[in-house]
Amino acid sequence: MSIEVKNLYKYYGEQAAVRDVSFSVKKGEIVAFLGPNGAGKSTTMKIMTGFMPASEGEVEICGIKVDIDKLETRRLIGYLPENNPLYTDMYVREYLEFVGRIYKIKNLKARVAEMITAVGLDVEQHKKIGALSKGYRQRVGLAQAIIHDPEVLILDEPTTGLDPNQLVEIRELIRSIGKEKTVILSTHIMQEVEAICDRVIIISKGQIVADDNAKSLQQEPEHQTVYIEFDAKVSKAQLAKIPGVSKVEALENGWLIESVTLEDLRKAVAQYAQKENWLILTLRVDQKSLEEVFKELTK
């Protein structure tokens, strides 16, 4: 495993910000680390990067314990903190070369040029960081996180302040990085999670409350709902006769039909419609949004 977090605790006085957090992430996975403000996300990430010590538990990065060899694990990690601290008096290229020298990167100028192109900083590369917009500063932060070609990338709110076009570009960059590396990121943008993440870990009040892929989290066990529209006048009483159906709800243009027993409600509905000679215009599985799941788990 690229990341192993085992029984992690972090106390501030008597208050536990993180309580018995355990999870692992393998190479090639892009994992969303979600939670409301104050849930323990940033604290966990800071412990993972060696920026902050744990009260109890341990973290391993590529098999190396963070608390035993912080320098080696930091070499393996690329980190973009939530507040993206940068030297605003430095020029973009100057700053990236400065970071590169810290990591003792060979062919530094070529690597800096590669990073500038990769994160879309070509037009802004000769400006001071203090003169950049928030979105472009975020790109500088991402460039410094990956300049040393780390095995593990930890990103705390990586797309904050980006416009829709920039969002697409940075998501594509993260997705391409995730093919060969391990990426764990926190975000409040659920579309971002659905677009690029293989797995979702949700933390609430310092404890993990969910760990699964987004699709599985959105599906309720042994409960199915489909939305359907017909090109015919159909009554609620007629739909209630479909074998296995437990609830029928009328909407403006169609129907929500529920079942807690059928393996595939769509098949049963389609077969019944065919029997009654009803033309189906729309038939789709109706499931909770990831945002609704998040609210339920963290309220």
C-alpha positions in Angstrom: 0.0 0.0 0.0 1.1 3.5 -0.7 -0.6 5.0 2.3 -1.5 3.1 5.6 -3.2 5.1 8.4 -3.6 3.0 11.5 -5.7 3.8 14.6 -4.9 7.5 14.4 -5.8 9.9 17.3 -5.1 13.6 17.7 -5.9 15.4 20.9 -6.0 19.1 21.6 -6.1 19.1 25.4 -9.0 16.8 26.2 -10.7 17.3 22.9 -10.1 14.6 20.2 -9.9 16.1 16.7 -9.2 12.7 15.2 -10.4 9.4 16.8 -9.3 6.0 15.7 -9.0 6.8 12.0 -7.8 3.9 9.9 -7.6 3.5 6.1 -5.3 2.5 3.3 -4.8 3.7 -0.2 -3.0 1.7 -2.9 -1.0 2.9 -5.8 -3.0 4.3 -8.7 -6.0 5.2 -6.6 -7.5 8.7 -6.4 -9.4 9.0 -3.1 -11.6 11.8 -2.0 -11.3 12.6 1.7 -14.5 14.4 2.6 -16.0 15.9 5.7 -17.6 19.1 7.0 -15.4 21.9 8.3 -13.8 20.9 11.6 -14.3 17.2 11.0 -10.6 16.4 11.1 -9.6 16.3 7.4 -6.8 18.8 7.5 -5.5 17.5 10.8 -5.3 13.9 9.4 -3.6 15.2 6.2 -1.0 17.2 8.3 -0.2 14.1 10.3 0.1 12.0 7.1 2.7 14.5 5.7 4.7 14.7 9.0 3.7 18.3 9.4 2.0 17.5 12.8 2.6 14.5 15.2 -0.2 12.1 16.1 -1.2 11.6 19.7 -1.6 7.9 19.0 -1.5 5.6 16.0 0.8 5.6 13.0 1.1 6.5 9.3 3.2 4.7 6.7 4.0 6.1 3.3 5.2 3.5 0.9 6.1 1.2 3.8 8.0 3.9 5.8 6.7 5.2 9.1 6.3 9.0 9.0 7.3 9.5 12.6 10.5 7.5 12.2 11.8 9.0 8.9 10.1 12.3 8.2 12.7 13.4 5.6 12.3 10.3 3.5 8.5 10.3 3.7 8.4 14.0 2.7 10.5 13.1 -0.3 7.9 10.6 -1.3 5.0 13.1 -0.8 3.7 16.0 -2.7 1.6 18.3 -0.5 -0.7 21.2 -1.3 -2.0 22.6 2.0 -5.4 24.2 2.4 -4.1 27.8 2.6 -1.5 27.3 -0.1 1.4 29.2 1.5 3.6 30.8 -1.2 6.4 33.4 -1.3 4.4 36.2 -2.9 7.5 38.4 -3.6 9.1 35.7 -5.8 8.4 35.2 -9.5 6.7 32.0 -10.6 9.7 30.5 -12.3 12.0 31.7 -9.5 9.8 30.1 -6.8 9.6 26.7 -8.6 13.3 26.7 -9.1 13.8 27.4 -5.4 11.5 24.5 -4.5 13.3 22.3 -7.0 16.7 23.1 -5.5 15.4 22.0 -2.1 14.5 18.6 -3.6 17.9 18.6 -5.4 16.2 18.0 -8.8 18.5 17.3 -11.7 17.9 19.2 -15.0 16.0 21.7 -12.9 15.2 24.3 -15.6 13.7 21.6 -17.9 11.6 20.3 -15.0 10.3 23.7 -14.1 9.4 24.4 -17.7 7.5 21.0 -17.8 5.6 21.9 -14.6 4.7 25.4 -15.9 3.2 23.8 -19.0 1.5 21.0 -17.1 -0.5 23.3 -14.8 -1.1 26.0 -17.4 1.1 28.8 -16.1 2.8 29.6 -19.4 1.3 33.1 -19.7 1.8 34.0 -16.0 5.3 32.5 -15.5 7.2 35.8 -15.6 4.9 37.5 -13.0 5.4 37.8 -9.3 3.2 35.3 -7.3 1.6 38.2 -5.5 0.3 39.6 -8.8 -1.5 36.4 -9.7 -5.2 35.6 -9.2 -6.2 33.1 -6.6 -6.7 30.5 -9.4 -3.2 30.9 -10.7 -1.7 30.8 -7.3 -3.5 27.5 -6.8 -1.7 26.3 -10.0 1.6 27.4 -8.6 0.9 25.4 -5.4 0.0 22.3 -7.4 3.2 22.7 -9.5 5.4 22.8 -6.4 3.6 19.7 -5.0 4.5 17.6 -8.0 7.8 19.1 -9.2 9.8 16.4 -7.5 7.7 13.6 -9.0 6.4 12.2 -5.7 4.9 8.7 -5.2 2.0 10.1 -3.1 0.1 13.4 -3.7 -1.9 14.9 -0.9 -4.1 17.8 -1.9 -6.2 19.9 0.5 -8.9 21.8 -1.5 -6.8 21.8 -4.7 -9.4 23.5 -7.0 -10.3 26.4 -4.7 -10.7 29.6 -6.6 -10.5 28.1 -10.1 -12.9 29.1 -12.8 -14.9 26.4 -14.7 -12.3 26.1 -17.5 -9.5 25.8 -15.0 -11.4 23.2 -13.0 -11.6 21.0 -16.0 -7.9 21.4 -16.8 -6.8 20.7 -13.2 -9.1 17.7 -12.9 -7.6 16.2 -16.0 -4.1 16.8 -14.6 -5.0 15.1 -11.3 -6.6 12.2 -13.2 -3.5 11.7 -15.3 -1.3 11.9 -12.3 -3.5 9.3 -10.5 -2.8 6.7 -13.2 0.7 6.2 -11.9 0.7 7.6 -8.4 -1.5 7.7 -5.3 -3.7 10.7 -4.8 -5.7 11.7 -1.8 -7.6 15.0 -1.9 -10.2 16.9 0.1 -12.9 19.0 -1.5 -16.4 20.3 -0.9 -17.2 20.0 -4.6 -19.1 16.8 -5.1 -19.0 16.9 -8.9 -15.3 16.9 -8.6 -15.4 13.7 -6.5 -17.7 12.0 -9.1 -15.6 13.2 -12.0 -12.1 12.0 -10.8 -12.2 9.9 -7.7 -12.2 6.1 -7.4 -13.2 6.0 -3.8 -14.7 8.2 -1.1 -13.7 8.4 2.6 -16.1 10.5 4.7 -15.0 11.7 8.1 -17.3 13.3 10.7 -16.5 14.5 14.2 -13.1 13.0 13.9 -14.2 9.5 12.9 -14.6 7.7 9.5 -18.3 7.2 8.8 -18.0 5.8 5.2 -15.4 4.3 2.9 -16.6 3.1 -0.5 -16.9 4.1 -4.1 -19.4 6.9 -4.9 -21.8 4.7 -6.7 -22.1 2.3 -3.9 -22.6 5.1 -1.3 -25.5 6.5 -3.4 -27.4 3.2 -3.6 -29.5 2.1 -0.7 -29.2 -1.7 0.1 -32.3 -3.7 -0.8 -34.1 -0.5 -1.9 -34.6 0.6 -5.5 -36.3 3.6 -7.0 -36.9 4.2 -10.7 -38.2 7.3 -12.5 -40.4 6.6 -15.5 -42.4 8.6 -18.1 -45.0 7.1 -20.4 -46.5 8.2 -23.7 -49.9 7.3 -22.3 -52.3 8.2 -19.5 -51.4 5.9 -16.6 -52.9 5.9 -13.1 -51.2 5.3 -9.7 -53.5 2.4 -9.1 -52.3 0.7 -12.3 -48.7 1.1 -11.4 -49.2 -0.2 -7.9 -50.2 -3.5 -9.5 -46.7 -4.2 -10.7 -45.4 -7.2 -8.9 -42.9 -6.3 -6.2 -43.7 -2.5 -6.1 -44.0 -1.1 -2.6 -44.6 2.6 -3.4 -45.7 4.8 -6.3 -45.4 8.6 -6.3 -46.7 11.0 -9.0 -44.4 13.7 -10.2 -45.1 16.6 -12.7 -44.2 14.6 -15.8 -43.7 11.1 -14.6 -43.6 8.6 -11.7 -41.3 7.4 -9.0 -41.7 3.7 -8.3 -40.0 1.9 -5.4 -39.3 -1.7 -4.4 -37.6 -3.4 -1.5 -37.7 -6.9 -2.9 -37.0 -7.0 -6.6 -33.5 -7.6 -7.9 -34.1 -5.3 -10.9 -37.1 -3.0 -10.7 -36.5 -1.6 -14.2 -37.1 -5.1 -15.7 -40.3 -5.6 -13.8 -41.6 -2.1 -14.8 -40.6 -2.6 -18.4 -42.3 -6.0 -18.6 -45.5 -4.7 -17.1 -45.5 -1.7 -19.5 -45.1 -4.0 -22.4 -48.0 -6.2 -21.2 -50.2 -3.1 -21.0 -48.9 -1.7 -24.3 -47.6 1.5 -22.7 -44.8 3.3 -24.6 -41.9 4.2 -22.2 -40.4 7.6 -22.9 -37.9 7.6 -19.9 -36.8 4.9 -17.5 -33.8 5.5 -15.2 -32.6 4.5 -11.8 -33.3 7.3 -9.3 -30.6 7.5 -6.6 -29.4 9.9 -4.0 -26.9 12.5 -5.0 -23.5 12.3 -3.3 -24.3 15.6 -1.7 -27.4 14.1 -0.1 -25.4 11.1 1.1 -22.8 13.4 2.6 -25.4 15.4 4.5 -27.0 12.3 5.9 -23.7 10.9 7.1 -22.3 14.1 8.6 -25.4 15.8 10.1 
